[in-house]
Amino acid sequence: MQAKWWRSGFFYLLLLVAVLALVFTFMPRESPTNVELSDFVQSAKEGQIDTIRQSGDTVEGLKDDQVTITTHFDGTTYELVNFLKDEGIVLGVEGEGIKFVVEPSGVDWGAIGLTVILPIVLLGALFYFLFFRAARGAGTQAFNFSKSRARLTLDKRPDVTFADVAGTDEAKEEVQEIVEFLKSPQKFQALGGRIPRGVLLVGPPGTGKTLLAKAIAGEARVPFYSISGSEFVEMFVGVGAARVRDLFEQAKRNAPCLIFIDEIDAVGRHRGAGLGGGHDEREQTLNQILAEMDGFDTNANVIVMAATNRPDILDPALIRPGRFDRHVVIDLPDIKGRKAILEVHAKGKPLAKEVDLETLAKETPWFSGADLANLINEAAILAARRNRKDITLKELEDASERVMLGPERKSRVISLKEKEITAYHESGHALTARMLPNADPVHKVSIIARGIGIGGWTRFLPSEDRHLWTKSQFDDRLAVSLGGRVAEEITFGEMTTGAQHDLAETTKLARKMVTEYGMSEKLGPRTFGQRQELVFLGREISEQRDYSDKIAQEIDEEVHNIIQGAYNTAKKILTANKEKLNQLAEELIAHETLDEPELDKIFEGLAPQPTSS
């Protein structure tokens, strides 16, 4: 609500100016002249004054009731009268001589109040409203550290509902009974049922955990407290715990309601792992959260929800039954989920008729909900930049490439030789993928630089989302990754730094096949090495070797054999189809980007064939 106009400091400043203007308006313009006693007497003889007024030791001469001159006389009234008579001044009453008036000595409080006291009071009031009230507000805030910073949505309940949350059907089913309990808790209590005390939403960043929590509150139409885990902790000791107490007290007063703590891993990490030992501020806050969740009355219709993308670093006491009873996993959406998310974000946007969101969903594996929302937004911006009235498939694909790889860098100047090497490198990836049965189909190839360190790229279109990988799929994937390096070698007879990223990914995958997935025939079905993480930092810091130096050497040999086998596969394919490799590279040099229909025309007559390493 807007502040009232008469409470502003500007109003009081205007008021002060107006009062001072009135004061100076009614103040005398000229002050009386102070003269010697002899000059005063002379003025009286000449008729310049018609009244003499004595007030203490001050003698004033008045003309037409205005003080014109003043002088000083040390003596009594009797002595002053005799002095004036001796000087020949006639003192009398109405119409005869000069009128003589005696006033008791004292202070003219009216004049002092008008000219001195009133301006001081007004100035003090102005300073109070401008400065002291602000300082008092700041001082009040200093004592409000213990108050919860949770944002309460009460009068305007969240407008988000389950219809706005797409791609998480299983998660919505899991939390549906939370909504039912908040709407009608008596139905559960009559059967002796107890709703989960807390619900932990787990998933990668951008998958819609916060959105789902808002949708629950929107569906249930209950007060919704939202706060981030980092907002509990301040520089002062005990503030976090006090804020937790205040938050839960507010929630109990407004039950049934929902508390949502986003990024709870900010305060919920393993105790004892902090840099401050076992008694730092973060752990005190966590202890208070644990105590509050344990102290809930079974009939206190308050549900606590929290979101994190690092459940592995949370304290075990926080995720045990009785606290966060239920864990709801919100994973990256599959093809069906991505299509549903795209439909939600495309609602109200002018899409061209040829746009197929299902195809776009296939082109965006491993995209989160936030990535897809960003994709639609970027497509709308591109359409506006190109002065279009609708969003076509071209804008959507360009936007997806921008999200994945970064913006185009057409202004990057490269030599014709580098352009030729890049074209053969990307052609090697594309042709190798075309000839291998377990590789994903090639959707687009380009030699236009994007982002940082990406001189060219080859984009694949998976036919389905994979959650399990076979060894043959991994072998073909490695061969496709090495296809660029092989193409450079067989075409130019030397190697470049362009395959640096490919080699890093290839080595990483081959080592995982041996040490984690048990895909080495020589070493057998076992894993090697136990990875340790620093819980407080949430990252891997070391690997404990549970194998001998001899096994380590065998692991290196197996990794080498797997990579070499993939290299030989790619070399065999590209050597046998060098004519197609040259044709594809020449088309890339000429057009810079080739789409799927153009690639199909070049690859006509080529069918994937299993190739032994």
VODRENZA-970133 format. One record per residue (C-alpha): x, y, z. Coordinates in pm, whole numbers, padded with zeros to 5 digits, always signed. Example, Ala and Ser with C-alpha at 12.3 -4.5 7.8 and 13.67 -1.06 7.14 Angstrom:
! residues 2
+01230-00450+00780+01367-00106+00714
//
This chain:
! residues 613
+00000+00000+00000+00133+00347-00086+00242+00577+00198+00015+00874+00279+00133+01203+00132+00136+01384+00466+00384+01130+00607+00659+01219+00366+00956+01435+00467+00899+01658+00165+00563+01767+00308+00723+01876+00635+00991+02066+00447+00725+02261+00260+00542+02328+00588+00859+02469+00745+00918+02700+00450+00559+02829+00469+00576+02903+00844+00912+03079+00816+00768+03291+00537+00479+03396+00762+00716+03474+01048+00932+03701+00840+00623+03860+00687+00490+03980+01023+00828+04070+01169+00920+04441+01168+01098+04540+00854+01326+04797+01027+01465+04796+01378+01460+05124+01585+01776+05339+01593+01969+05341+01918+02095+05696+01996+02263+05889+02276+02044+06037+02549+02118+06392+02426+02009+06301+02071+01694+06142+02214+01609+06465+02397+01671+06670+02081+01436+06446+01881+01168+06494+02145+01207+06873+02130+01177+06870+01750+00852+06671+01765+00988+06359+01600+00830+06145+01872+00493+06172+02041+00536+05907+02312+00816+05818+02550+00804+05467+02694+01028+05344+02974+01092+04973+03023+01366+04909+03276+01677+05097+03170+01555+05127+02808+01375+05439+02690+01187+05421+02361+01060+05701+02145+00741+05625+01950+00581+05802+01657+00233+05690+01558+00269+05382+01783+00591+05273+01608+00923+05267+01792+01163+05493+01602+01453+05553+01842+01579+05409+02168+01828+05518+02430+01965+05410+02765+01896+05573+03105+02026+05448+03441+01781+05562+03703+01429+05545+03836+01114+05667+03664+01104+05969+03898+01460+06063+03804+01380+06022+03431+01073+06246+03454+01268+06519+03637+01551+06492+03381+01313+06538+03089+01143+06836+03258+01478+06997+03325+01556+06959+02952+01240+07153+02867+01029+06860+02748+00663+06895+02833+00513+06568+02953+00139+06546+02960-00167+06350+02863-00404+06333+02567-00322+06616+02330-00085+06805+02562+00288+06750+02542+00455+06418+02496+00282+06114+02638+00489+05926+02896+00431+05553+02950+00599+05317+03194+00600+04937+03128+00726+04680+03375+01059+04533+03277+01051+04170+03143+01091+03949+02840+00877+03980+02529+00790+03613+02505+00557+03663+02214+00827+03807+01995+01080+03549+02110+00837+03266+02049+00755+03391+01702+01106+03468+01590+01316+03205+01773+01125+02923+01936+00883+02846+01651+01156+02805+01382+01360+02584+01618+01058+02360+01684+00982+02330+01315+01343+02248+01232+01350+01983+01506+01031+01826+01372+01175+01819+01023+01496+01649+01134+01296+01400+01335+01087+01287+01041+01372+01292+00793+01649+01133+00996+01551+01001+01335+01254+00800+01209+01475+00635+00946+01738+00564+01210+01473+00425+01441+01350+00196+01161+01705+00073+01104+01745+00017+01477+01422-00181+01482+01549-00398+01199+01861-00468+01402+01638-00646+01654+01445-00834+01385+01725-01076+01293+01544-01355+01470+01229-01306+01261+01172-01552+00980+01239-01425+00628+00986-01667+00479+00755-01516+00218+00393-01591+00299+00146-01625+00015-00189-01596+00190-00425-01339+00044-00317-01419-00312-00262-01791-00317-00033-01932-00587-00192-01929-00929+00021-02227-01034-00162-02559-01049-00078-02912-01163-00189-02814-01515+00115-02584-01533+00354-02866-01436+00431-03100-01724+00671-03387-01772+00654-03504-01408+00345-03724-01402+00487-03970-01149+00594-03693-00915+00250-03532-00936+00089-03862-00842+00322-03891-00542+00225-03551-00404-00145-03572-00492-00232-03714-00151-00048-03421+00011-00304-03196-00155-00586-03421-00041-00463-03408+00317-00434-03028+00318-00786-03000+00177-00953-03252+00407-00724-03387+00683-01021-03543+00868-01052-03814+00601-00704-03944+00686-00727-03891+01061-01054-04086+01084-00868-04395+00960-00573-04338+01189-00351-04237+00899-00069-03988+00933+00039-03780+00643+00415-03769+00583+00572-03509+00808+00804-03389+00531+00844-03435+00158+01185-03407-00007+01190-03319-00376+01505-03454-00539+01624-03390-00891+01875-03216-01115+01865-02835-01149+01586-02699-01364+01352-02997-01345+01069-02806-01173+01101-02880-00802+01003-02529-00691+00727-02515-00951+00580-02840-00821+00579-02708-00463+00391-02396-00576+00146-02614-00766+00075-02817-00451-00005-02498-00260-00210-02370-00553-00413-02690-00568-00467-02708-00194-00545-02335-00158-00360-02305+00171-00105-02056+00306+00233-02119+00146+00559-02023+00322+00863-02023+00093+01222-01962+00199+01568-02053+00077+01800-02253+00297+02065-01983+00283+01824-01723+00427+01837-01887+00770+02204-01821+00830+02347-01477+00912+02672-01354+01059+02525-01346+01410+02528-01663+01618+02186-01812+01689+01998-01617+01423+01933-01922+01204+01785-02128+01486+01569-01833+01599+01436-01789+01247+01349-02157+01226+01152-02130+01553+00971-01821+01431+00885-01984+01097+00733-02291+01255+00539-02083+01509+00386-01881+01227+00304-02197+01035+00125-02353+01333-00087-02040+01376-00195-02059+01010-00241-02438+00986-00318-02614+00763-00034-02474+00559+00275-02566+00362+00638-02473+00432+00877-02497+00139+01254-02477+00194+01441-02444-00133+01804-02559-00156+01791-02722+00186+02142-02857+00138+02263-02505+00232+02185-02589+00597+02115-02963+00585+02460-03107+00513+02620-03374+00728+02692-03243+01076+03052-03247+01183+03177-03178+00833+03171-02799+00854+03479-02585+00866+03377-02461+01212+03358-02803+01371+03040-02937+01529+02901-02611+01669+02895-02370+01377+02591-02162+01293+02477-02387+01008+02464-02692+01230+02271-02506+01501+02016-02417+01236+01993-02779+01122+01952-02899+01480+01662-02659+01527+01496-02782+01207+01528-03141+01332+01382-03046+01670+01090-02858+01517+01000-03140+01281+01013-03388+01570+00808-03159+01790+00514-03135+01556+00184-03240+01701+00033-03526+01501-00271-03306+01442-00068-02998+01346-00161-02980+00980+00172-02838+00871+00365-03009+00593+00729-02930+00528+00861-02963+00175+01220-02918+00071+01410-02930-00257+01768-03028-00331+01981-03159-00614+02236-03309-00373+02050-03563-00155+02374-03756-00101+02520-03483+00120+02217-03435+00349+02242-03536+00714+02093-03884+00778+01886-03749+01067+01712-03510+00829+01595-03773+00581+01496-04047+00824+01129-04155+00865+00942-03912+01088+01106-03611+00934+01133-03614+00556+00936-03936+00522+00888-03927+00150+01141-03869-00125+00994-03765-00460+01238-03793-00750+01195-03540-01030+01429-03654-01304+01505-03511-01645+01197-03556-01866+01175-03826-02130+01053-03767-02487+00689-03766-02381+00762-03533-02091+00967-03297-02307+00684-03273-02557+00437-03191-02277+00671-02925-02136+00717-02771-02481+00340-02757-02524+00301-02573-02193+00563-02312-02275+00448-02277-02638+00093-02200-02526-00004-01852-02643+00291-01823-02882+00233-01811-03261+00390-02135-03384+00403-02204-03757+00189-02489-03888+00487-02703-03985+00627-02705-03629+00626-03055-03481+00697-03042-03110+00746-03420-03097+01039-03392-03339+01178-03107-03131+01144-03324-02821+01351-03595-02990+01619-03340-03075+01658-03227-02714+01769-03528-02505+01892-03445-02154+01715-03107-02161+01555-03004-01832+01228-02815-01804+01421-02490-01756+01626-02561-02070+01309-02619-02272+01152-02299-02141+01467-02115-02238+01459-02279-02581+01105-02152-02653+01196-01805-02529+01512-01791-02742+01310-01904-03046+01062-01620-02991+01350-01371-02965+01506-01504-03286+01172-01478-03469+01134-01117-03356+01491-01040-03460+01415-01181-03806+01093-00972-03831+00869-01278-03842+00511-01293-03717+00533-01661-03619+00790-01904-03482+00905-02161-03735+01096-02485-03695+01408-02302-03811+01396-02068-03508+01328-02356-03271+01622-02561-03400+01853-02259-03397+01743-02186-03040+01810-02546-02930+02160-02528-03079+02215-02195-02907+02113-02345-02571+02335-02652-02617+02641-02505-02788+02622-02129-02746+02564-01850-02999+02700-01863-03353+03037-01696-03413+03015-01619-03783+03249-01326-03736+03531-01562-03640+03794-01539-03913+03961-01870-04003+04188-01966-04291+04073-02183-04580+04302-02460-04453+04140-02462-04107+03796-02457-04266+03889-02761-04477+04028-02950-04175+03713-02874-03975+03493-02992-04261+03675-03326-04288+03672-03365-03909+03295-03326-03884+03243-03538-04196+03438-03815-04025+03198-03810-03729+02890-03809-03952+03004-04081-04195+03121-04314-03916+02785-04274-03738+02602-04350-04063+02785-04680-04111+02750-04815-03754+02424-04992-03657+02425-04885-03289+02504-04517-03348+02238-04247-03334+02120-04106-03669+02293-03785-03780+02056-03488-03779+02278-03191-03865+02641-03110-03938+02795-02763-03931+03138-02601-03945+03012-02268-03804+03186-02194-03475+02970-02172-03166+03035-02083-02803+03388-02120-02673+03625-02369-02835+03366-02526-03069+03488-02490-03428+03232-02731-03576+02974-02979-03451+02772-03282-03547+02426-03324-03398+02256-03661-03356+01889-03746-03324+01839-04041-03084+01545-04261-03174+01466-04316-02806+01580-04218-02458+01832-04468-02325+01875-04559-01962+02075-04877-02023+02373-04903-02255+02525-05217-02406+02892-05273-02478+02830-05268-02854+02657-04931-02821+02954-04798-02628+03196-04937-02888+03010-04764-03172+02990-04443-02971+03367-04449-02921+03423-04510-03292+03201-04212-03381+03394-03990-03137+03724-04091-03297+03592-04054-03652+03695-03689-03670+04056-03757-03576+04076-04052-03816+03938-03838-04103+04209-03578-04042+04480-03844-04040+04382-04028-04357+04315-03703-04547+04604-03478-04441+04850-03734-04304+04882-03553-03972+04684-03477-03659+04556-03145-03514+04433-03021-03177+04074-03025-03301+04013-03371-03151+04112-03269-02796+03759-03284-02657+03682-03606-02846+03989-03778-02701+03907-03665-02347+03551-03800-02369+03668-04121-02534+03928-04190-02265+03679-04114-01987+03415-04347-02131+03660-04630-02198+03792-04613-01841+03437-04624-01705+03367-04930-01918+03657-05108-01748+03646-04975-01390+03275-04913-01331+03069-05111-01581+03267-05439-01577+03285-05456-01959+03639-05592-01978+03663-05961-02073+04013-05982-01933+03943-05824-01591+03596-05966-01550+03272-05831-01398+03400-05616-01112+03458-05252-01029+03788-05089-00939+03845-04803-00698+03626-04650-00424+03560-04282-00473+03551-04053-00172+03383-03717-00152+03432-03420+00076+03081-03386+00208+03104-03020+00302+03213-02924-00050+03010-03191-00225+03274-03301-00474+03495-03598-00542+03842-03546-00399+04013-03883-00422+03987-04242-00532+04093-04516-00297+04274-04791-00484+04154-05135-00391+04368-05308-00652+04737-05380-00705+04984-05212-00938+04960-05511-01168+04582-05465-01199+04636-05093-01258+04861-05177-01550+04602-05421-01686+04333-05152-01655+04546-04914-01862+04603-05188-02119+04231-05265-02143+04143-04896-02181+04404-04872-02457+04268-05183-02631+03910-05053-02625+04011-04714-02766+04240-04870-03025+03963-05105-03135+03724-04812-03185+03997-04624-03373+04053-04919-03606+03678-04944-03669+03651-04576-03763+03961-04599-03985+03827-04904-04168+03494-04730-04239+03641-04400-04357+03909-04565-04570+03652-04781-04746+03421-04480-04804+03676-04208-04873+03487-04089-05180+03178-04019-04969+03399-03853-04708+03539-03616-04972+03192-03544-05111+03051-03465-04766+03345-03242-04676+03315-03048-05005+02945-02987-04942+03023-02863-04592+03287-02624-04721+03039-02489-04976+02731-02460-04753+02878-02467-04397+02568-02642-04258+02391-02957-04381+02051-03070-04254+01912-03423-04242+01751-03423-04592+02076-03304-04750+02274-03565-04556+02035-03841-04664+02094-03745-05028+02471-03769-04984+02446-04095-04787+02212-04253-05041+02310-04614-05099+02505-04642-04773+02357-04880-04514+02487-04940-04160+02698-05254-04142+02838-05428-03835+03216-05390-03832+03441-05604-03617+03728-05426-03450
//
